[in-house]
């Protein structure tokens, strides 16, 4: 099965991993705004 790691701040898919069942993990991506929330918003 497949698990996916999403950024909990911007929702970007960071990586996929093999898991026993479909699972969503939340982490943070490499963007500064996500590593340090409150510093500013993504400018897109
Ligand atoms: Zn992010």
mmCIF file of the protein (N, C-alpha, C, O) and its ligand, coordinates in Angstrom:
data_MODEL
# 
_entry.id   MODEL 
# 
loop_
_entity.id 
_entity.type 
_entity.pdbx_number_of_molecules 
1 polymer     1 
2 non-polymer 1 
# 
_entity_poly.entity_id                      1 
_entity_poly.type                           'polypeptide(L)' 
_entity_poly.nstd_linkage                   no 
_entity_poly.nstd_monomer                   no 
_entity_poly.pdbx_seq_one_letter_code       
;(UNK)(UNK)(UNK)(UNK)(UNK)(UNK)(UNK)(UNK)(UNK)(UNK)(UNK)(UNK)(UNK)(UNK)(UNK)(UNK)
(UNK)(UNK)(UNK)(UNK)(UNK)(UNK)(UNK)(UNK)(UNK)(UNK)(UNK)(UNK)(UNK)(UNK)(UNK)(UNK)
(UNK)(UNK)(UNK)(UNK)(UNK)(UNK)(UNK)(UNK)(UNK)(UNK)(UNK)(UNK)
;
_entity_poly.pdbx_seq_one_letter_code_can   XXXXXXXXXXXXXXXXXXXXXXXXXXXXXXXXXXXXXXXXXXXX 
_entity_poly.pdbx_strand_id                 A 
# 
loop_
_entity_poly_seq.entity_id 
_entity_poly_seq.num 
_entity_poly_seq.mon_id 
_entity_poly_seq.hetero 
1 1  UNK n 
1 2  UNK n 
1 3  UNK n 
1 4  UNK n 
1 5  UNK n 
1 6  UNK n 
1 7  UNK n 
1 8  UNK n 
1 9  UNK n 
1 10 UNK n 
1 11 UNK n 
1 12 UNK n 
1 13 UNK n 
1 14 UNK n 
1 15 UNK n 
1 16 UNK n 
1 17 UNK n 
1 18 UNK n 
1 19 UNK n 
1 20 UNK n 
1 21 UNK n 
1 22 UNK n 
1 23 UNK n 
1 24 UNK n 
1 25 UNK n 
1 26 UNK n 
1 27 UNK n 
1 28 UNK n 
1 29 UNK n 
1 30 UNK n 
1 31 UNK n 
1 32 UNK n 
1 33 UNK n 
1 34 UNK n 
1 35 UNK n 
1 36 UNK n 
1 37 UNK n 
1 38 UNK n 
1 39 UNK n 
1 40 UNK n 
1 41 UNK n 
1 42 UNK n 
1 43 UNK n 
1 44 UNK n 
# 
loop_
_struct_asym.id 
_struct_asym.entity_id 
A 1 
B 2 
# 
loop_
_chem_comp.id 
_chem_comp.type 
_chem_comp.mon_nstd_flag 
UNK 'L-peptide linking' . 
ZN  non-polymer         . 
# 
_pdbx_entity_nonpoly.entity_id   2 
_pdbx_entity_nonpoly.name        ? 
_pdbx_entity_nonpoly.comp_id     ZN 
# 
_pdbx_nonpoly_scheme.asym_id         B 
_pdbx_nonpoly_scheme.entity_id       2 
_pdbx_nonpoly_scheme.mon_id          ZN 
_pdbx_nonpoly_scheme.ndb_seq_num     1 
_pdbx_nonpoly_scheme.pdb_seq_num     101 
_pdbx_nonpoly_scheme.auth_seq_num    101 
_pdbx_nonpoly_scheme.pdb_mon_id      ZN 
_pdbx_nonpoly_scheme.auth_mon_id     ZN 
_pdbx_nonpoly_scheme.pdb_strand_id   A 
_pdbx_nonpoly_scheme.pdb_ins_code    . 
# 
loop_
_atom_site.group_PDB 
_atom_site.id 
_atom_site.type_symbol 
_atom_site.label_atom_id 
_atom_site.label_alt_id 
_atom_site.label_comp_id 
_atom_site.label_asym_id 
_atom_site.label_entity_id 
_atom_site.label_seq_id 
_atom_site.pdbx_PDB_ins_code 
_atom_site.Cartn_x 
_atom_site.Cartn_y 
_atom_site.Cartn_z 
_atom_site.occupancy 
_atom_site.B_iso_or_equiv 
_atom_site.pdbx_formal_charge 
_atom_site.auth_seq_id 
_atom_site.auth_comp_id 
_atom_site.auth_asym_id 
_atom_site.auth_atom_id 
_atom_site.pdbx_PDB_model_num 
ATOM   1   N  N  . UNK A 1 1  ? 0.858  -1.187 0.000  1.00 0.00 ? 1   UNK A N  1 
ATOM   2   C  CA . UNK A 1 1  ? 0.000  0.000  0.000  1.00 0.00 ? 1   UNK A CA 1 
ATOM   3   C  C  . UNK A 1 1  ? 0.888  1.228  0.000  1.00 0.00 ? 1   UNK A C  1 
ATOM   4   O  O  . UNK A 1 1  ? 2.116  1.158  -0.006 1.00 0.00 ? 1   UNK A O  1 
ATOM   5   N  N  . UNK A 1 2  ? 0.209  2.336  0.007  1.00 0.00 ? 2   UNK A N  1 
ATOM   6   C  CA . UNK A 1 2  ? 0.970  3.560  -0.160 1.00 0.00 ? 2   UNK A CA 1 
ATOM   7   C  C  . UNK A 1 2  ? 0.547  4.599  0.874  1.00 0.00 ? 2   UNK A C  1 
ATOM   8   O  O  . UNK A 1 2  ? -0.637 4.870  1.070  1.00 0.00 ? 2   UNK A O  1 
ATOM   9   N  N  . UNK A 1 3  ? 1.525  5.152  1.504  1.00 0.00 ? 3   UNK A N  1 
ATOM   10  C  CA . UNK A 1 3  ? 1.270  6.277  2.392  1.00 0.00 ? 3   UNK A CA 1 
ATOM   11  C  C  . UNK A 1 3  ? 1.865  7.523  1.775  1.00 0.00 ? 3   UNK A C  1 
ATOM   12  O  O  . UNK A 1 3  ? 2.807  7.453  0.984  1.00 0.00 ? 3   UNK A O  1 
ATOM   13  N  N  . UNK A 1 4  ? 1.325  8.628  2.132  1.00 0.00 ? 4   UNK A N  1 
ATOM   14  C  CA . UNK A 1 4  ? 1.824  9.877  1.582  1.00 0.00 ? 4   UNK A CA 1 
ATOM   15  C  C  . UNK A 1 4  ? 2.120  10.838 2.725  1.00 0.00 ? 4   UNK A C  1 
ATOM   16  O  O  . UNK A 1 4  ? 1.395  10.892 3.718  1.00 0.00 ? 4   UNK A O  1 
ATOM   17  N  N  . UNK A 1 5  ? 3.186  11.586 2.566  1.00 0.00 ? 5   UNK A N  1 
ATOM   18  C  CA . UNK A 1 5  ? 3.547  12.598 3.553  1.00 0.00 ? 5   UNK A CA 1 
ATOM   19  C  C  . UNK A 1 5  ? 3.218  13.962 2.960  1.00 0.00 ? 5   UNK A C  1 
ATOM   20  O  O  . UNK A 1 5  ? 3.733  14.336 1.906  1.00 0.00 ? 5   UNK A O  1 
ATOM   21  N  N  . UNK A 1 6  ? 2.366  14.688 3.643  1.00 0.00 ? 6   UNK A N  1 
ATOM   22  C  CA . UNK A 1 6  ? 1.975  16.015 3.193  1.00 0.00 ? 6   UNK A CA 1 
ATOM   23  C  C  . UNK A 1 6  ? 2.504  17.069 4.143  1.00 0.00 ? 6   UNK A C  1 
ATOM   24  O  O  . UNK A 1 6  ? 2.663  16.836 5.341  1.00 0.00 ? 6   UNK A O  1 
ATOM   25  N  N  . UNK A 1 7  ? 2.770  18.221 3.584  1.00 0.00 ? 7   UNK A N  1 
ATOM   26  C  CA . UNK A 1 7  ? 3.129  19.348 4.439  1.00 0.00 ? 7   UNK A CA 1 
ATOM   27  C  C  . UNK A 1 7  ? 1.879  19.833 5.155  1.00 0.00 ? 7   UNK A C  1 
ATOM   28  O  O  . UNK A 1 7  ? 0.867  20.118 4.515  1.00 0.00 ? 7   UNK A O  1 
ATOM   29  N  N  . UNK A 1 8  ? 1.944  19.926 6.462  1.00 0.00 ? 8   UNK A N  1 
ATOM   30  C  CA . UNK A 1 8  ? 0.762  20.343 7.221  1.00 0.00 ? 8   UNK A CA 1 
ATOM   31  C  C  . UNK A 1 8  ? 0.499  21.832 7.091  1.00 0.00 ? 8   UNK A C  1 
ATOM   32  O  O  . UNK A 1 8  ? -0.552 22.319 7.507  1.00 0.00 ? 8   UNK A O  1 
ATOM   33  N  N  . UNK A 1 9  ? 1.441  22.550 6.521  1.00 0.00 ? 9   UNK A N  1 
ATOM   34  C  CA . UNK A 1 9  ? 1.269  23.992 6.374  1.00 0.00 ? 9   UNK A CA 1 
ATOM   35  C  C  . UNK A 1 9  ? 0.761  24.376 4.997  1.00 0.00 ? 9   UNK A C  1 
ATOM   36  O  O  . UNK A 1 9  ? -0.179 25.163 4.884  1.00 0.00 ? 9   UNK A O  1 
ATOM   37  N  N  . UNK A 1 10 ? 1.369  23.830 3.943  1.00 0.00 ? 10  UNK A N  1 
ATOM   38  C  CA . UNK A 1 10 ? 0.969  24.236 2.597  1.00 0.00 ? 10  UNK A CA 1 
ATOM   39  C  C  . UNK A 1 10 ? 0.309  23.101 1.820  1.00 0.00 ? 10  UNK A C  1 
ATOM   40  O  O  . UNK A 1 10 ? -0.206 23.332 0.726  1.00 0.00 ? 10  UNK A O  1 
ATOM   41  N  N  . UNK A 1 11 ? 0.310  21.878 2.360  1.00 0.00 ? 11  UNK A N  1 
ATOM   42  C  CA . UNK A 1 11 ? -0.377 20.771 1.711  1.00 0.00 ? 11  UNK A CA 1 
ATOM   43  C  C  . UNK A 1 11 ? 0.396  20.122 0.588  1.00 0.00 ? 11  UNK A C  1 
ATOM   44  O  O  . UNK A 1 11 ? -0.140 19.253 -0.101 1.00 0.00 ? 11  UNK A O  1 
ATOM   45  N  N  . UNK A 1 12 ? 1.626  20.511 0.383  1.00 0.00 ? 12  UNK A N  1 
ATOM   46  C  CA . UNK A 1 12 ? 2.428  19.908 -0.663 1.00 0.00 ? 12  UNK A CA 1 
ATOM   47  C  C  . UNK A 1 12 ? 2.766  18.464 -0.324 1.00 0.00 ? 12  UNK A C  1 
ATOM   48  O  O  . UNK A 1 12 ? 2.978  18.117 0.837  1.00 0.00 ? 12  UNK A O  1 
ATOM   49  N  N  . UNK A 1 13 ? 2.813  17.630 -1.358 1.00 0.00 ? 13  UNK A N  1 
ATOM   50  C  CA . UNK A 1 13 ? 3.245  16.258 -1.145 1.00 0.00 ? 13  UNK A CA 1 
ATOM   51  C  C  . UNK A 1 13 ? 4.755  16.244 -1.007 1.00 0.00 ? 13  UNK A C  1 
ATOM   52  O  O  . UNK A 1 13 ? 5.476  16.671 -1.909 1.00 0.00 ? 13  UNK A O  1 
ATOM   53  N  N  . UNK A 1 14 ? 5.223  15.755 0.114  1.00 0.00 ? 14  UNK A N  1 
ATOM   54  C  CA . UNK A 1 14 ? 6.657  15.743 0.380  1.00 0.00 ? 14  UNK A CA 1 
ATOM   55  C  C  . UNK A 1 14 ? 7.271  14.441 -0.115 1.00 0.00 ? 14  UNK A C  1 
ATOM   56  O  O  . UNK A 1 14 ? 8.326  14.451 -0.750 1.00 0.00 ? 14  UNK A O  1 
ATOM   57  N  N  . UNK A 1 15 ? 6.613  13.320 0.175  1.00 0.00 ? 15  UNK A N  1 
ATOM   58  C  CA . UNK A 1 15 ? 7.148  12.028 -0.201 1.00 0.00 ? 15  UNK A CA 1 
ATOM   59  C  C  . UNK A 1 15 ? 6.060  10.974 -0.096 1.00 0.00 ? 15  UNK A C  1 
ATOM   60  O  O  . UNK A 1 15 ? 5.014  11.197 0.512  1.00 0.00 ? 15  UNK A O  1 
ATOM   61  N  N  . UNK A 1 16 ? 6.324  9.824  -0.697 1.00 0.00 ? 16  UNK A N  1 
ATOM   62  C  CA . UNK A 1 16 ? 5.447  8.681  -0.523 1.00 0.00 ? 16  UNK A CA 1 
ATOM   63  C  C  . UNK A 1 16 ? 6.246  7.561  0.115  1.00 0.00 ? 16  UNK A C  1 
ATOM   64  O  O  . UNK A 1 16 ? 7.451  7.440  -0.104 1.00 0.00 ? 16  UNK A O  1 
ATOM   65  N  N  . UNK A 1 17 ? 5.564  6.741  0.906  1.00 0.00 ? 17  UNK A N  1 
ATOM   66  C  CA . UNK A 1 17 ? 6.234  5.669  1.619  1.00 0.00 ? 17  UNK A CA 1 
ATOM   67  C  C  . UNK A 1 17 ? 5.385  4.399  1.526  1.00 0.00 ? 17  UNK A C  1 
ATOM   68  O  O  . UNK A 1 17 ? 4.166  4.464  1.370  1.00 0.00 ? 17  UNK A O  1 
ATOM   69  N  N  . UNK A 1 18 ? 6.040  3.261  1.623  1.00 0.00 ? 18  UNK A N  1 
ATOM   70  C  CA . UNK A 1 18 ? 5.313  1.997  1.677  1.00 0.00 ? 18  UNK A CA 1 
ATOM   71  C  C  . UNK A 1 18 ? 4.794  1.768  3.086  1.00 0.00 ? 18  UNK A C  1 
ATOM   72  O  O  . UNK A 1 18 ? 5.548  1.830  4.057  1.00 0.00 ? 18  UNK A O  1 
ATOM   73  N  N  . UNK A 1 19 ? 3.502  1.505  3.186  1.00 0.00 ? 19  UNK A N  1 
ATOM   74  C  CA . UNK A 1 19 ? 2.902  1.289  4.496  1.00 0.00 ? 19  UNK A CA 1 
ATOM   75  C  C  . UNK A 1 19 ? 1.969  0.093  4.421  1.00 0.00 ? 19  UNK A C  1 
ATOM   76  O  O  . UNK A 1 19 ? 1.676  -0.395 3.329  1.00 0.00 ? 19  UNK A O  1 
ATOM   77  N  N  . UNK A 1 20 ? 1.504  -0.378 5.549  1.00 0.00 ? 20  UNK A N  1 
ATOM   78  C  CA . UNK A 1 20 ? 0.593  -1.529 5.576  1.00 0.00 ? 20  UNK A CA 1 
ATOM   79  C  C  . UNK A 1 20 ? -0.792 -1.159 5.089  1.00 0.00 ? 20  UNK A C  1 
ATOM   80  O  O  . UNK A 1 20 ? -1.539 -2.020 4.625  1.00 0.00 ? 20  UNK A O  1 
ATOM   81  N  N  . UNK A 1 21 ? -1.141 0.104  5.188  1.00 0.00 ? 21  UNK A N  1 
ATOM   82  C  CA . UNK A 1 21 ? -2.422 0.586  4.692  1.00 0.00 ? 21  UNK A CA 1 
ATOM   83  C  C  . UNK A 1 21 ? -2.255 2.025  4.230  1.00 0.00 ? 21  UNK A C  1 
ATOM   84  O  O  . UNK A 1 21 ? -1.255 2.679  4.525  1.00 0.00 ? 21  UNK A O  1 
ATOM   85  N  N  . UNK A 1 22 ? -3.243 2.497  3.509  1.00 0.00 ? 22  UNK A N  1 
ATOM   86  C  CA . UNK A 1 22 ? -3.169 3.865  3.018  1.00 0.00 ? 22  UNK A CA 1 
ATOM   87  C  C  . UNK A 1 22 ? -3.210 4.827  4.195  1.00 0.00 ? 22  UNK A C  1 
ATOM   88  O  O  . UNK A 1 22 ? -4.150 4.819  4.989  1.00 0.00 ? 22  UNK A O  1 
ATOM   89  N  N  . UNK A 1 23 ? -2.209 5.628  4.293  1.00 0.00 ? 23  UNK A N  1 
ATOM   90  C  CA . UNK A 1 23 ? -2.058 6.508  5.438  1.00 0.00 ? 23  UNK A CA 1 
ATOM   91  C  C  . UNK A 1 23 ? -1.566 7.870  4.968  1.00 0.00 ? 23  UNK A C  1 
ATOM   92  O  O  . UNK A 1 23 ? -0.788 7.969  4.019  1.00 0.00 ? 23  UNK A O  1 
ATOM   93  N  N  . UNK A 1 24 ? -2.018 8.894  5.629  1.00 0.00 ? 24  UNK A N  1 
ATOM   94  C  CA . UNK A 1 24 ? -1.498 10.231 5.359  1.00 0.00 ? 24  UNK A CA 1 
ATOM   95  C  C  . UNK A 1 24 ? -0.738 10.706 6.584  1.00 0.00 ? 24  UNK A C  1 
ATOM   96  O  O  . UNK A 1 24 ? -1.256 10.730 7.701  1.00 0.00 ? 24  UNK A O  1 
ATOM   97  N  N  . UNK A 1 25 ? 0.493  11.078 6.338  1.00 0.00 ? 25  UNK A N  1 
ATOM   98  C  CA . UNK A 1 25 ? 1.309  11.638 7.409  1.00 0.00 ? 25  UNK A CA 1 
ATOM   99  C  C  . UNK A 1 25 ? 1.437  13.131 7.172  1.00 0.00 ? 25  UNK A C  1 
ATOM   100 O  O  . UNK A 1 25 ? 1.384  13.593 6.032  1.00 0.00 ? 25  UNK A O  1 
ATOM   101 N  N  . UNK A 1 26 ? 1.602  13.874 8.235  1.00 0.00 ? 26  UNK A N  1 
ATOM   102 C  CA . UNK A 1 26 ? 1.830  15.301 8.096  1.00 0.00 ? 26  UNK A CA 1 
ATOM   103 C  C  . UNK A 1 26 ? 3.188  15.673 8.676  1.00 0.00 ? 26  UNK A C  1 
ATOM   104 O  O  . UNK A 1 26 ? 3.568  15.264 9.773  1.00 0.00 ? 26  UNK A O  1 
ATOM   105 N  N  . UNK A 1 27 ? 3.889  16.460 7.893  1.00 0.00 ? 27  UNK A N  1 
ATOM   106 C  CA . UNK A 1 27 ? 5.176  16.955 8.341  1.00 0.00 ? 27  UNK A CA 1 
ATOM   107 C  C  . UNK A 1 27 ? 5.313  18.369 7.802  1.00 0.00 ? 27  UNK A C  1 
ATOM   108 O  O  . UNK A 1 27 ? 4.309  19.016 7.501  1.00 0.00 ? 27  UNK A O  1 
ATOM   109 N  N  . UNK A 1 28 ? 6.502  18.841 7.679  1.00 0.00 ? 28  UNK A N  1 
ATOM   110 C  CA . UNK A 1 28 ? 6.670  20.127 7.028  1.00 0.00 ? 28  UNK A CA 1 
ATOM   111 C  C  . UNK A 1 28 ? 7.676  19.994 5.902  1.00 0.00 ? 28  UNK A C  1 
ATOM   112 O  O  . UNK A 1 28 ? 8.602  19.185 5.966  1.00 0.00 ? 28  UNK A O  1 
ATOM   113 N  N  . UNK A 1 29 ? 7.477  20.806 4.864  1.00 0.00 ? 29  UNK A N  1 
ATOM   114 C  CA . UNK A 1 29 ? 8.354  20.731 3.704  1.00 0.00 ? 29  UNK A CA 1 
ATOM   115 C  C  . UNK A 1 29 ? 9.565  21.649 3.925  1.00 0.00 ? 29  UNK A C  1 
ATOM   116 O  O  . UNK A 1 29 ? 9.791  22.153 5.025  1.00 0.00 ? 29  UNK A O  1 
ATOM   117 N  N  . UNK A 1 30 ? 10.313 21.843 2.880  1.00 0.00 ? 30  UNK A N  1 
ATOM   118 C  CA . UNK A 1 30 ? 11.579 22.573 3.039  1.00 0.00 ? 30  UNK A CA 1 
ATOM   119 C  C  . UNK A 1 30 ? 11.437 24.077 2.942  1.00 0.00 ? 30  UNK A C  1 
ATOM   120 O  O  . UNK A 1 30 ? 12.408 24.815 3.112  1.00 0.00 ? 30  UNK A O  1 
ATOM   121 N  N  . UNK A 1 31 ? 10.209 24.535 2.663  1.00 0.00 ? 31  UNK A N  1 
ATOM   122 C  CA . UNK A 1 31 ? 10.047 25.970 2.483  1.00 0.00 ? 31  UNK A CA 1 
ATOM   123 C  C  . UNK A 1 31 ? 10.186 26.684 3.822  1.00 0.00 ? 31  UNK A C  1 
ATOM   124 O  O  . UNK A 1 31 ? 9.733  26.190 4.854  1.00 0.00 ? 31  UNK A O  1 
ATOM   125 N  N  . UNK A 1 32 ? 10.813 27.840 3.789  1.00 0.00 ? 32  UNK A N  1 
ATOM   126 C  CA . UNK A 1 32 ? 11.038 28.588 5.027  1.00 0.00 ? 32  UNK A CA 1 
ATOM   127 C  C  . UNK A 1 32 ? 9.735  28.934 5.715  1.00 0.00 ? 32  UNK A C  1 
ATOM   128 O  O  . UNK A 1 32 ? 9.636  28.902 6.942  1.00 0.00 ? 32  UNK A O  1 
ATOM   129 N  N  . UNK A 1 33 ? 8.730  29.268 4.909  1.00 0.00 ? 33  UNK A N  1 
ATOM   130 C  CA . UNK A 1 33 ? 7.459  29.677 5.504  1.00 0.00 ? 33  UNK A CA 1 
ATOM   131 C  C  . UNK A 1 33 ? 6.800  28.525 6.251  1.00 0.00 ? 33  UNK A C  1 
ATOM   132 O  O  . UNK A 1 33 ? 5.999  28.745 7.159  1.00 0.00 ? 33  UNK A O  1 
ATOM   133 N  N  . UNK A 1 34 ? 7.136  27.301 5.867  1.00 0.00 ? 34  UNK A N  1 
ATOM   134 C  CA . UNK A 1 34 ? 6.557  26.137 6.530  1.00 0.00 ? 34  UNK A CA 1 
ATOM   135 C  C  . UNK A 1 34 ? 7.419  25.688 7.705  1.00 0.00 ? 34  UNK A C  1 
ATOM   136 O  O  . UNK A 1 34 ? 6.905  25.194 8.709  1.00 0.00 ? 34  UNK A O  1 
ATOM   137 N  N  . UNK A 1 35 ? 8.702  25.857 7.578  1.00 0.00 ? 35  UNK A N  1 
ATOM   138 C  CA . UNK A 1 35 ? 9.575  25.510 8.695  1.00 0.00 ? 35  UNK A CA 1 
ATOM   139 C  C  . UNK A 1 35 ? 9.404  26.488 9.833  1.00 0.00 ? 35  UNK A C  1 
ATOM   140 O  O  . UNK A 1 35 ? 9.544  26.132 11.003 1.00 0.00 ? 35  UNK A O  1 
ATOM   141 N  N  . UNK A 1 36 ? 9.099  27.730 9.481  1.00 0.00 ? 36  UNK A N  1 
ATOM   142 C  CA . UNK A 1 36 ? 8.916  28.740 10.509 1.00 0.00 ? 36  UNK A CA 1 
ATOM   143 C  C  . UNK A 1 36 ? 7.596  29.459 10.289 1.00 0.00 ? 36  UNK A C  1 
ATOM   144 O  O  . UNK A 1 36 ? 7.574  30.593 9.811  1.00 0.00 ? 36  UNK A O  1 
ATOM   145 N  N  . UNK A 1 37 ? 6.495  28.803 10.638 1.00 0.00 ? 37  UNK A N  1 
ATOM   146 C  CA . UNK A 1 37 ? 5.180  29.412 10.430 1.00 0.00 ? 37  UNK A CA 1 
ATOM   147 C  C  . UNK A 1 37 ? 5.037  30.696 11.225 1.00 0.00 ? 37  UNK A C  1 
ATOM   148 O  O  . UNK A 1 37 ? 5.524  30.811 12.350 1.00 0.00 ? 37  UNK A O  1 
ATOM   149 N  N  . UNK A 1 38 ? 4.363  31.649 10.621 1.00 0.00 ? 38  UNK A N  1 
ATOM   150 C  CA . UNK A 1 38 ? 4.184  32.941 11.266 1.00 0.00 ? 38  UNK A CA 1 
ATOM   151 C  C  . UNK A 1 38 ? 5.141  33.976 10.739 1.00 0.00 ? 38  UNK A C  1 
ATOM   152 O  O  . UNK A 1 38 ? 4.990  35.170 10.997 1.00 0.00 ? 38  UNK A O  1 
ATOM   153 N  N  . UNK A 1 39 ? 6.130  33.513 9.998  1.00 0.00 ? 39  UNK A N  1 
ATOM   154 C  CA . UNK A 1 39 ? 7.120  34.422 9.449  1.00 0.00 ? 39  UNK A CA 1 
ATOM   155 C  C  . UNK A 1 39 ? 6.557  35.174 8.234  1.00 0.00 ? 39  UNK A C  1 
ATOM   156 O  O  . UNK A 1 39 ? 6.953  36.303 7.944  1.00 0.00 ? 39  UNK A O  1 
ATOM   157 N  N  . UNK A 1 40 ? 5.645  34.530 7.551  1.00 0.00 ? 40  UNK A N  1 
ATOM   158 C  CA . UNK A 1 40 ? 5.061  35.139 6.367  1.00 0.00 ? 40  UNK A CA 1 
ATOM   159 C  C  . UNK A 1 40 ? 4.289  34.094 5.606  1.00 0.00 ? 40  UNK A C  1 
ATOM   160 O  O  . UNK A 1 40 ? 4.407  32.906 5.903  1.00 0.00 ? 40  UNK A O  1 
ATOM   161 N  N  . UNK A 1 41 ? 3.502  34.499 4.633  1.00 0.00 ? 41  UNK A N  1 
ATOM   162 C  CA . UNK A 1 41 ? 2.713  33.544 3.878  1.00 0.00 ? 41  UNK A CA 1 
ATOM   163 C  C  . UNK A 1 41 ? 3.351  33.255 2.534  1.00 0.00 ? 41  UNK A C  1 
ATOM   164 O  O  . UNK A 1 41 ? 4.135  34.049 2.015  1.00 0.00 ? 41  UNK A O  1 
ATOM   165 N  N  . UNK A 1 42 ? 2.998  32.099 1.979  1.00 0.00 ? 42  UNK A N  1 
ATOM   166 C  CA . UNK A 1 42 ? 3.514  31.722 0.678  1.00 0.00 ? 42  UNK A CA 1 
ATOM   167 C  C  . UNK A 1 42 ? 3.009  32.721 -0.363 1.00 0.00 ? 42  UNK A C  1 
ATOM   168 O  O  . UNK A 1 42 ? 1.816  33.016 -0.433 1.00 0.00 ? 42  UNK A O  1 
ATOM   169 N  N  . UNK A 1 43 ? 3.904  33.213 -1.139 1.00 0.00 ? 43  UNK A N  1 
ATOM   170 C  CA . UNK A 1 43 ? 3.568  34.236 -2.103 1.00 0.00 ? 43  UNK A CA 1 
ATOM   171 C  C  . UNK A 1 43 ? 3.318  33.610 -3.468 1.00 0.00 ? 43  UNK A C  1 
ATOM   172 O  O  . UNK A 1 43 ? 4.203  33.574 -4.323 1.00 0.00 ? 43  UNK A O  1 
ATOM   173 N  N  . UNK A 1 44 ? 2.108  33.123 -3.656 1.00 0.00 ? 44  UNK A N  1 
ATOM   174 C  CA . UNK A 1 44 ? 1.788  32.469 -4.938 1.00 0.00 ? 44  UNK A CA 1 
ATOM   175 C  C  . UNK A 1 44 ? 0.474  33.000 -5.471 1.00 0.00 ? 44  UNK A C  1 
ATOM   176 O  O  . UNK A 1 44 ? 0.025  32.581 -6.537 1.00 0.00 ? 44  UNK A O  1 
HETATM 177 ZN ZN . ZN  B 2 .  ? 4.999  23.412 3.152  1.00 0.00 ? 101 ZN  A ZN 1 
# 
